[in-house]
Amino acid sequence: MIQENIKVYGRLRPFSTEKRTNQKASLQINPSNSTIIVENKNGVKTQYKLNGVFDAEKTQEAIYNIVGKPIVDGFIEGINGTIFAYGQTGSGKSYTMLGPDIDSESHVGIIPRAIKMIFSDLDSNAEANPNLFKYSIKCSFIEIYNENLIDLLESETKKLDIQTNGKLINIKNAAEMPVKSLDECLKYLKHGLKKRNIASTSMNDQSSRSHAIFMLTLESEELEGEKINKFSSRLNLVDLAGSERQSQTNNVGARLKETGKINNSLLTLARVIRKNAHYSIRDSKLTMILRDSIGGNSKTSVIVNIHQSPEFIGDTVLTLDFAASVKQVKNTVEVNRSVSCENIEVWKAENLRLRKENDELKAHVKNQTISDEEKKKWDELMSFCDEEEAKAQKGIKDCQNRQKELEAYLAIQLAESDSDSEYEY
């Protein structure tokens, strides 16, 4: 296990075409040292230090390589991961996460690029090691609309509940679609996006009226000698709805209700991240689903999308304050590897076999006269046997340690289960 802070990146949205010629930016960015400086109306400057800052010219591919690739690499190796974009409505979150067109090679966003890389790397490994490596992937697509969970991959309406399943957050009754190829996975992504709640507002022609979480669950096995190492990991790819001010959007009716729900869930997320004692992770569906992503077992990257225009300076400051808070959150990251009891028996048997073989060889050589060349080969063989015995001993110790960890974790989960029984999700 290692502890690491959530990585936070800032991305500026370019000015719209009609404003580009006569607009002055409300902030200064320095990509070389990853800082953003904001100046308020009184001339007071505030500097924000992030893990990376991207100007409006940064390409989708470059942003994926910096923000997305490390998370995807970990996911393939058995480490949980989360990537989400945060910011005011119309600041470019959906463009960053999805792109204007999923089929566009150059402008496609983080989510489709991540899916492409995952299948490319896993298929390459499986083809290179057909008898040593295999994997399976399932996908789910969940929408949080007005604090209700909606399955974007299931036509039949079912009540969805958030539960803890082992070390992962599980959405009970949500469809988990097995996917065997890039095209199949993208098909489900496109299908879900067509069902997502989108509406036009005065600030955004294609405003997301919900949070959307595309989940990938990976199970893989690697054969190492007679041992099988099993890995499991979850990747959350999240396109959040944007925060809104009614005075700017002039929303009424259903749009106004959506705005209230969106703002409340984002406010709860910010307060939970700041560890405000008056707010619980159970206060919002979003924070419940992202529980492990903000302080748990996950590598997490966040992109805060920012308007440059002075008219949005208040929202820009709130977004950057959120960035500063989430950057302080530490996650405890570990590889989700399971070792079965069968593996322990294999290692024990291997250890006994090596010991017996070693003793027999020593007894045989004891009374033999051997040449220097034979002695050299003997020493090499003994060295090899010692190394193999050490590996077997380490395997047994690893299994025993893992068993202790699992027993301790089970005890914690049972205690939490007793506590959670008071609450209805």
Protein Blocks (a to p, Z undefined) as FASTA:
>chain_A
ZZdddddddddddddfklmmmcccfbdcdfknopacdddfkopacddddfbdcdfklcfk
lmmmmmmmmmmmmmmnopacddddeddehilpmmmmnopblklmklpcfklmmmmmmmmm
mmmmmmmmmmlgccdddddddddeehiacdfkbfbdcddddddehjaccdehiacdddfb
fklmmmmmmmmmmmpccdddfkbmbacfbdcdddddddddddehjaccdddddddddddd
ddddfklnopghjlmmmmmmmmmmmmmmmmmmnopakbcfklpfklmmmmmmnopacddd
ddddddfbfklmmmmmmmmmmmmmmmmpccdddddddddfklmmmmmmmmmmmmmmmmmm
mmmmmmpccdfklmmmmmmmmmmmmmmmmmmmmmmmmmmmmmmmmmmmmmmmmmmmmmmm
mpcZZ
